Amino acid sequence: MRLRSCGSMMPVAALLLATSACAEHAVPSSVGANPALQLPSVLAGDSRPPDTTSILKKLRKDVVIGSTVDAKNGDKGPRALSIVGRTKGVLTQGQLLVCNFEDSAGVPGNGTTIEVLNPKPGSQPVRFFQGDSIKGCDGDAYTRGHFVFGSGRTSGEIAEMNDNGVPVLTFGGKNLAKPLSDTDALPEQSFSPEYIYAGTTAGGIASLSIGFYGNGKVLQVADGFAATKYKGLDELGPSGLQYNRNIDTLYIVDGVTNTLVAFSNASKLLAKDEIIVKPGGKTFKCKYPKVTCASLVYSGSPLDAPMASTLLPNGNLVVANTQGTANTLVELTPQGQVLDTKVVDKSPTQGVFGLAARGKNDSDTVIFFTDTNSNTVNALVR
C-alpha cells in the first residue's frame, strides 16, 4: 500500500538520514507524549570550556559487535548508524540501528533494510524495517518522539516508522535530491516542532519539521555545498550531520572541499536558502545573520573526502575519511583543533560510512562505526 506522501509530489532522489546519527546522550524523552516537558535551553550556549583531551587516542581496542547482513534477503553494505534513545516498542535503549545500502549481490543502492543490533560483541542483526521507500538506505535516525526515520538514496524518499517498525508516512519532494546525511534536532521549546535535517547530493541542506507541532514540509534551508562523484565510487557532498543541542549548532562535513562547517542557532533555520555556501566551502552568505549563520570549523588535511561524523559527549567531533585516506578517523574540537587520527580499517577500499558515539563523559565514551568491507558494526573501546 502506498503511504501518504508529504511535501511536493515531484520525483525525488534519496536522502541519507542517520549517517550522521543521533547519539544516545542527545535523545531525551518524547515531547509528543508530554508537551509540558521542561527542555534544556538550546540557545543558552555551551558554557563548558573546550576539552582538548583526545578520546580517540584512548580507545585502543577495536571490537566487532556483529554482522549487519539481513537474515532474510541478504542485504548488506552498512551505511548509517544511530543509537536508540529510549526503550519503547520493539526497541531497547542503547541498541544500534543500521541501514543496508546494498543488496545480497552487492549492488550499491539496492538495499532496503534497517537492522537492529545489541551494543555488545556477538550480536545478531534483527530486521526492523524493509521496504522500497528506503531503497538505497543510507540514513536512519531515532527521534525524541520514539520514531525512526530511514532514507533511500535510490527511492528519493524518507520513510517514517513507529517504534515497532510499522510504516507511518513517507516524505518526498524536489528538495530531497539524493540526500547524503541527516540527523534529528530537538525543538527549541516544548510546543515547537522537531526537525530532521538532511544533506543532499545537490549540495543543499533540507529541513523536515515533524511531530505534533510540525507541518511535514521539506524545506531547503541551505544551499551551495560542493557535491560531486568521487573517483566513480560514490557521491560526496554535505553529509555527516550532527546536532549539538547544548549550543543549538548543526555540524556538516563536505567531502568535496574537505571542510567541517557549523550552523549556529540551527533551530531558527525556517526560510528557504537562509544560508548559502560560497564556492570553496569556506565562506558564507546568510540571509538573517543576526539570527543564524554559518562558520568554518576546519578545512584541509587531515580531512580527506570525509562522509561521516559523530558528536562526542564532551562536544568534540570525530569525522571519518571514508573515501580519501580511506577509513581514517579524525578527532577535532568545535574550535577546529585536531586532537588525533586513527585508521580503523587498513583496506584501501572505503568502508566507514557511519559513526555513532555513546557515553556521558570522557572516561566511558564508546565510538561505534560501520565497515562495509566486513559488513559489520565495530566499536572502539578502552
DODRENMAR-307847 format. One line per field, with one value per residue (C-alpha): residue number from 1; y negated, z, x. Coordinates in Angstrom, 1 decimal, padded with zeros to 4 digits. Each point is the difference from the previous one (the first is absolute). Last residue first. Layout:
N
resi <- NUM ...
v <- Y ...
w <- Z ...
u <- X ...
END
This chain:
382
resi <- 382 381 380 379 378 377 376 375 374 373 372 371 370 369 368 367 366 365 364 363 362 361 360 359 358 357 356 355 354 353 352 351 350 349 348 347 346 345 344 343 342 341 340 339 338 337 336 335 334 333 332 331 330 329 328 327 326 325 324 323 322 321 320 319 318 317 316 315 314 313 312 311 310 309 308 307 306 305 304 303 302 301 300 299 298 297 296 295 294 293 292 291 290 289 288 287 286 285 284 283 282 281 280 279 278 277 276 275 274 273 272 271 270 269 268 267 266 265 264 263 262 261 260 259 258 257 256 255 254 253 252 251 250 249 248 247 246 245 244 243 242 241 240 239 238 237 236 235 234 233 232 231 230 229 228 227 226 225 224 223 222 221 220 219 218 217 216 215 214 213 212 211 210 209 208 207 206 205 204 203 202 201 200 199 198 197 196 195 194 193 192 191 190 189 188 187 186 185 184 183 182 181 180 179 178 177 176 175 174 173 172 171 170 169 168 167 166 165 164 163 162 161 160 159 158 157 156 155 154 153 152 151 150 149 148 147 146 145 144 143 142 141 140 139 138 137 136 135 134 133 132 131 130 129 128 127 126 125 124 123 122 121 120 119 118 117 116 115 114 113 112 111 110 109 108 107 106 105 104 103 102 101 100 99 98 97 96 95 94 93 92 91 90 89 88 87 86 85 84 83 82 81 80 79 78 77 76 75 74 73 72 71 70 69 68 67 66 65 64 63 62 61 60 59 58 57 56 55 54 53 52 51 50 49 48 47 46 45 44 43 42 41 40 39 38 37 36 35 34 33 32 31 30 29 28 27 26 25 24 23 22 21 20 19 18 17 16 15 14 13 12 11 10 9 8 7 6 5 4 3 2 1
v <- -001.4 000.5 -000.5 001.9 001.9 000.4 002.6 000.5 000.8 -002.5 -002.0 -001.0 -001.8 -001.9 -000.1 -002.4 000.7 -002.8 001.1 -002.0 -003.2 -000.5 001.2 002.6 001.1 -000.9 000.7 000.3 001.2 000.2 001.7 002.4 -001.6 002.4 -000.4 002.6 -001.0 -000.4 -002.1 -002.5 -002.5 -003.8 -002.2 -003.4 -002.3 -003.5 -001.5 -001.9 002.7 002.3 002.6 003.8 001.5 003.5 001.7 002.5 -000.9 -002.9 -001.2 002.0 000.3 -002.6 000.3 -003.0 000.1 -003.0 -001.7 -001.0 001.9 002.8 000.5 -001.0 002.3 -000.3 001.5 -000.8 -001.2 -000.5 -000.7 -001.9 000.2 -002.4 -002.8 -002.2 -000.4 -001.7 -002.3 -002.1 -000.1 -002.4 -000.3 -002.9 -003.1 001.4 000.1 000.8 001.4 000.1 002.4 000.5 003.1 002.5 -000.8 -001.7 -001.8 001.9 -001.7 -000.1 -001.0 002.0 000.3 -001.3 001.7 000.4 -001.1 003.5 -000.1 -002.9 000.1 002.1 001.6 001.1 002.7 -000.1 002.3 -001.9 003.0 002.1 -002.6 000.4 -001.6 -001.1 -001.3 -002.2 -000.7 -000.4 002.8 001.8 000.8 001.3 002.2 000.3 002.4 -001.3 -003.0 001.4 003.1 002.6 003.4 002.0 -001.7 -001.7 -002.1 -001.2 -003.5 -002.4 -003.3 -001.8 -002.8 000.2 -000.4 000.1 002.3 000.7 003.3 -000.6 002.2 -002.8 000.5 -000.4 003.5 001.4 -000.8 -002.9 001.0 -002.0 000.4 -000.9 -000.5 001.0 001.9 003.2 -000.7 -000.7 000.7 -001.7 001.6 -002.5 000.0 -002.5 -002.6 000.4 001.0 -002.5 000.0 003.4 002.6 000.8 003.4 000.7 000.5 001.0 000.4 -001.0 001.1 -003.2 -000.5 -003.6 001.0 001.9 003.1 001.1 003.4 000.6 002.5 003.2 002.6 000.7 000.5 -003.4 -001.8 -000.4 -003.0 000.5 -002.7 000.2 -000.3 003.8 000.4 -002.0 001.5 -001.6 001.5 -001.8 001.8 -001.4 000.0 -003.7 -000.9 001.2 003.0 -000.7 002.1 -000.7 001.7 002.3 000.6 000.8 -001.6 -000.2 003.3 001.8 001.8 -000.9 001.1 003.2 001.6 000.1 002.4 -001.3 001.8 -003.0 -002.5 -002.9 002.0 -000.1 -001.2 000.1 -002.4 001.5 -001.0 000.4 -000.6 -003.1 001.8 003.5 002.4 003.1 000.2 -003.6 -003.1 -003.1 001.7 -002.4 000.7 -000.8 000.8 000.8 -002.3 -000.2 003.0 000.1 002.3 -002.7 -002.3 -000.1 -003.4 -001.6 002.5 -000.6 -000.9 001.4 -000.7 002.0 003.8 001.8 003.0 001.3 003.8 000.4 001.7 -000.1 -003.6 -000.4 -002.5 002.3 -000.5 -002.1 000.5 -001.6 -002.4 -000.7 -003.1 -002.7 -002.4 -001.8 -000.5 -001.8 -002.6 -002.5 -003.5 -000.6 -003.5 -001.8 000.9 -002.9 001.4 -002.7 -001.1 000.7 003.7 -000.7 003.3 001.2 000.1 002.4 -001.7 001.7 003.4 003.0 -002.2 -001.4 003.4 000.8 -001.2 001.0 -001.6 002.4 002.9 -001.5 -001.0 001.1 -001.8 002.7 -000.1 -001.3 000.3 -001.3 001.5 -001.5 -001.8 000.2 -003.0 000.5 -002.9 000.2 003.0 003.4 002.1 003.6 002.4 003.4
w <- 026.0 -002.6 -003.7 -001.2 -003.2 -002.2 -002.7 -003.7 -000.2 -002.7 000.7 003.5 002.2 003.1 003.7 002.3 003.8 002.6 003.6 001.2 -002.0 001.3 -000.3 -002.7 -003.5 -003.3 -003.5 -003.4 -003.4 -003.4 000.9 -002.8 -002.9 -001.6 000.7 002.8 003.3 001.8 003.2 -000.8 002.9 000.1 003.1 001.5 -002.9 001.2 -001.9 002.8 000.1 001.1 -002.5 -000.2 -003.4 -000.9 -003.0 -002.0 -003.4 -000.3 -002.6 000.0 003.5 001.8 003.2 002.3 003.8 001.7 003.4 002.2 003.1 -000.8 -003.4 -003.2 -002.9 -003.6 -003.4 -003.6 -000.1 -003.2 001.7 003.2 001.4 -001.8 -001.2 001.7 003.5 001.9 -002.7 001.1 -001.0 000.9 002.2 001.5 -000.4 -003.3 -001.5 -003.7 000.6 -002.7 000.8 -000.3 000.2 -002.4 -003.0 -001.9 002.4 002.4 000.1 003.2 000.3 -003.2 000.6 003.4 003.5 001.2 003.6 001.4 -001.4 002.3 -001.4 -003.1 000.3 -002.9 -000.3 -003.3 -002.4 -003.0 -001.7 003.1 001.6 003.8 001.7 003.7 001.3 003.0 002.6 002.7 002.4 -002.7 -002.0 -003.3 -002.3 -003.8 -001.5 -003.5 -002.3 -003.3 -001.4 -002.3 -000.4 -001.7 -003.4 001.3 002.3 -001.7 001.0 002.5 001.2 002.5 -001.5 001.7 003.4 001.4 -002.6 001.4 000.2 001.5 002.7 001.8 003.4 003.4 000.6 -001.3 -003.1 -001.7 -002.9 -000.8 -003.1 -000.3 -003.6 -002.2 -002.6 001.5 003.0 003.7 002.4 003.1 001.9 002.2 003.1 000.0 002.8 002.9 002.6 -001.2 -002.3 -001.4 -000.2 -003.1 -001.8 -002.4 -003.7 -002.6 -003.7 -001.5 -003.5 -001.0 002.7 -000.7 -003.0 002.2 002.2 003.3 000.9 002.9 002.8 -000.8 002.8 001.5 003.5 001.2 -002.7 -003.5 -002.2 -003.5 -001.8 -003.7 -003.1 -000.6 -001.1 002.9 002.4 003.4 003.3 002.8 003.3 002.4 003.8 000.2 001.0 -003.4 -001.2 -003.3 -003.0 -003.2 -003.0 -001.1 -003.7 -000.1 003.0 -001.3 -001.7 003.4 002.9 003.6 003.4 -001.2 002.8 -000.3 002.3 002.8 000.8 001.6 001.8 -001.1 -000.9 -003.7 -002.0 -003.8 -002.5 -003.4 -003.7 -001.6 -003.8 -000.1 -000.4 -001.5 002.4 -001.2 003.3 -000.5 000.9 002.2 003.3 002.7 003.6 003.3 003.2 003.3 003.0 001.2 -001.1 -003.1 -000.7 001.3 002.5 001.8 -000.6 -002.0 -002.7 -001.5 -003.6 -002.9 -003.7 -002.6 000.3 -003.3 000.4 -001.1 000.2 -000.5 003.2 002.4 -000.8 000.1 002.7 001.7 003.6 002.7 -001.1 002.5 -000.8 003.1 000.5 000.8 002.0 -003.1 -001.2 003.2 -000.5 002.9 -001.4 001.6 -000.8 003.0 000.9 -000.2 -003.0 -001.2 001.3 -003.2 000.6 003.3 001.6 -000.3 002.6 -001.2 -000.4 -003.3 001.7 -002.4 -003.0 001.8 000.2 002.3 -000.7 -002.9 000.0 002.3 -002.2 -003.0 -002.9 -003.3 -002.6 -002.4 001.4 -002.6 -003.4 -002.7 -003.3 -003.2 -000.6 -002.5 000.5 002.5 002.1 003.8 001.8 -001.6 001.2 000.1 -003.0 000.9
u <- 039.3 -002.7 -000.3 -003.1 -000.7 -003.1 000.5 -000.2 003.7 000.9 -003.1 001.3 -002.4 001.2 -000.7 001.9 -000.1 000.4 000.3 002.9 -000.6 -003.5 -003.6 000.4 -001.0 001.4 -001.3 001.8 -001.1 001.7 003.2 001.0 001.9 002.4 003.7 -000.5 001.8 -003.3 -000.1 002.7 000.2 000.6 000.3 -000.7 -000.5 -001.0 -002.9 -001.8 -002.7 002.8 001.2 000.5 000.9 -000.9 001.8 -002.0 001.5 002.3 -002.4 -003.3 -001.3 002.0 -002.1 -000.5 000.0 -001.4 000.5 -003.0 001.1 -002.6 001.6 -001.8 000.3 001.2 -000.4 001.0 003.6 001.9 003.3 000.0 003.6 000.4 -002.2 -002.7 -001.3 -002.8 -001.2 -002.9 -003.7 -002.8 -003.1 -002.0 002.2 001.2 -003.5 000.5 003.5 002.7 002.8 003.8 002.1 -001.7 002.1 -002.8 -002.4 -002.3 -003.4 -001.9 -003.7 -000.6 -003.8 -001.1 -000.3 003.5 -000.6 000.6 003.5 001.0 003.6 000.8 003.4 002.3 002.6 001.9 001.7 -001.3 -001.5 -000.6 -002.2 -000.6 -002.9 -000.5 -003.3 000.1 -002.7 002.7 -001.0 -002.0 003.1 -001.3 002.2 -000.2 002.5 -000.8 000.2 001.4 001.7 -001.5 001.5 002.6 000.5 003.1 -002.2 -003.2 -000.8 -001.5 001.3 -002.3 -001.9 -003.4 -001.6 -003.6 -001.5 -003.4 -001.9 -003.4 -001.5 -001.7 001.5 -001.7 -001.1 003.3 002.0 001.6 002.2 003.1 002.1 003.7 001.1 002.9 -002.0 001.3 -002.1 000.5 -002.8 -001.5 -002.9 -001.8 -002.1 -002.9 -000.3 -002.5 002.5 002.6 003.0 -000.9 002.7 001.9 000.2 002.7 000.5 002.6 000.5 -003.3 -000.7 -001.8 -002.6 -001.0 -002.1 -002.4 -000.4 -001.3 -001.4 -002.4 -000.8 001.9 -000.1 003.5 -001.3 001.4 -002.0 001.3 000.5 001.4 002.1 -000.2 002.3 -000.4 003.6 001.6 -002.5 -000.6 -001.1 -001.7 -000.7 -002.6 000.4 -001.1 003.5 001.1 002.0 001.7 000.8 002.0 001.6 -002.8 000.3 -003.7 -001.6 -003.6 000.6 -000.5 001.5 -000.1 001.4 001.8 002.0 003.8 001.9 002.2 003.2 001.7 -002.4 -002.1 -003.1 -000.6 -003.1 -000.1 -001.5 -000.7 -000.4 003.4 000.1 002.1 003.3 -000.2 001.7 -001.9 -001.9 -001.2 002.0 -000.7 -000.9 -000.9 000.9 -001.8 002.0 -001.6 000.7 -003.6 -002.0 -002.2 -003.0 -002.4 001.7 003.4 001.5 002.9 000.6 003.4 000.7 002.1 -000.2 001.8 000.2 000.7 -002.3 -003.4 -000.2 -003.8 -001.1 003.0 000.9 003.8 001.0 002.5 000.9 001.7 003.5 002.4 002.8 002.0 002.2 -002.6 002.3 001.2 -003.5 -001.0 002.7 000.1 -000.5 -003.3 -001.1 -001.5 -003.6 -002.5 -001.8 -002.4 -003.3 -001.8 -000.7 -001.7 -000.6 -003.6 -002.7 -002.7 -003.4 -000.7 000.3 -000.4 000.9 003.0 001.4 002.9 003.6 002.3 003.4 001.8 -000.9 001.7 -002.2 001.5 001.8 -000.2 -003.4 -002.3 001.4 -002.4 -000.9 -001.0 -003.3 -002.9 -002.4 -002.8 001.1 -000.5 -001.3 -000.7 -002.9 001.0 -000.3 -001.3
END
